[in-house]
Every structure is written in structure tokens, then in C-alpha cells.
Amino acid sequence: MVEKANSIYAKGGYTDTQAQRNILSNPFKRFEDMRMLHHTKTLGVIQVDESVWKKLTREEKQEIERICDEKLENYYRRFK
């Protein structure tokens, strides 16, 4: 298990709706409030605001992807 003991994921028995609510409130809400990210509820998609995305260079987008991959690897490596 890679979650804290008090996490809904560690406790089990959670619904898809509870999981979605948890994901969207931590830390997504902060970025949504700043209008940098959006959640399209009908499609179940989280996206970077178009005006923000257009301002990023190809290299910046690649760097974001690299950092995300690295952070995920480091996070899950702790639990192996």
C-alpha cells in the first residue's frame, strides 16, 4: 500500500465518486482556483488551461512530462 493509513484508499471500500472527489480536492483545487487547470465533468478529463498550454514551449511541455514521470517513479520506489 502506498497511501497513508487514514487515506480512503488504504481503508478500502471507497466508491469511484469518493475517489474522484478526493483527487479533485487535493491539490487540484488550488490550480483550478487559479484557473490553470480545468476538470470537464462530463468527459472525466483534467486539462491544462488552453491559454497556459499555448504559452508553453515544446521543451517546457517535455520538461513537465519528465518531471511528472520522475516524481511518480520516486513516489512508488519508496514502497518497493
C-alpha positions as CSV (number, residue, x, y, z in Angstrom):
1,M,0.0,0.0,0.0
2,V,1.4,3.4,-0.9
3,E,-1.1,5.6,0.9
4,K,-1.3,6.9,4.4
5,A,-3.2,4.8,6.9
6,N,-6.1,7.4,7.1
7,S,-6.5,7.6,3.3
8,I,-9.7,6.4,1.8
9,Y,-7.6,4.2,-0.5
10,A,-5.8,2.5,2.5
11,K,-9.1,1.9,4.3
12,G,-10.7,0.3,1.2
13,G,-14.4,0.1,0.3
14,Y,-14.5,3.5,-1.3
15,T,-16.6,4.3,-4.4
16,D,-15.5,5.8,-7.7
17,T,-17.3,9.0,-6.7
18,Q,-15.3,9.2,-3.4
19,A,-12.0,8.6,-5.3
20,Q,-12.8,11.3,-7.8
21,R,-13.8,13.8,-5.1
22,N,-10.5,13.1,-3.3
23,I,-8.4,13.5,-6.4
24,L,-10.1,16.8,-7.3
25,S,-9.7,18.3,-3.9
26,N,-6.0,17.5,-3.3
27,P,-4.2,19.5,-4.7
28,F,-6.1,20.0,-7.9
29,K,-8.5,22.6,-6.3
30,R,-5.7,25.1,-5.8
31,F,-4.7,25.0,-9.5
32,E,-8.4,25.1,-10.6
33,D,-8.9,28.2,-8.4
34,M,-6.0,29.9,-10.2
35,R,-7.6,28.8,-13.5
36,M,-4.6,26.9,-14.6
37,L,-6.4,23.5,-14.7
38,H,-9.9,22.6,-15.5
39,H,-12.0,19.5,-14.8
40,T,-14.5,18.6,-17.5
41,K,-17.0,16.6,-15.5
42,T,-19.0,15.2,-18.5
43,L,-15.8,13.7,-20.0
44,G,-13.9,13.0,-16.8
45,V,-10.9,14.9,-18.1
46,I,-8.5,17.2,-16.3
47,Q,-6.7,19.6,-18.6
48,V,-4.3,22.5,-18.6
49,D,-6.0,25.8,-19.4
50,E,-5.6,26.5,-23.1
51,S,-4.1,29.9,-22.7
52,V,-1.5,28.4,-20.3
53,W,-0.8,25.4,-22.6
54,K,-0.3,27.7,-25.7
55,K,2.3,29.7,-23.9
56,L,4.5,26.7,-23.1
57,T,7.2,25.8,-25.5
58,R,7.7,22.2,-26.7
59,E,10.7,21.9,-24.4
60,E,8.7,23.1,-21.4
61,K,6.0,20.6,-22.1
62,Q,8.6,17.8,-22.4
63,E,10.2,19.0,-19.1
64,I,6.8,18.9,-17.3
65,E,6.3,15.3,-18.6
66,R,9.8,14.3,-17.5
67,I,9.3,15.8,-14.0
68,C,5.9,14.1,-13.6
69,D,7.4,10.7,-14.6
70,E,10.4,11.2,-12.2
71,K,8.1,12.2,-9.3
72,L,5.9,9.2,-9.9
73,E,8.9,6.8,-10.0
74,N,10.3,8.3,-6.8
75,Y,7.0,8.1,-5.1
76,Y,6.4,4.4,-5.9
77,R,10.1,3.4,-5.3
78,R,9.6,4.2,-1.6
79,F,7.2,1.3,-1.3
80,K,9.2,-1.5,-3.1
